[in-house]
């Protein structure tokens, strides 16, 4: 049970860090996420592209 919870927490942390890196690469370190194609701000970390770029 603890291993599963740990894995879920680590997966969420990896997603958060990857989203933060996309925002930094887009030139906006204050954002939590950015689209990988156009660089617009995304408000959730679970996606890599905005609706226009999908």
Secondary structure, 3 states (H helix, E strand, C coil): CHHHHHHHHHHHHHHHHHHHHHHHHCCCCCCCCECCCCCCECCCCCCCCCCCCC
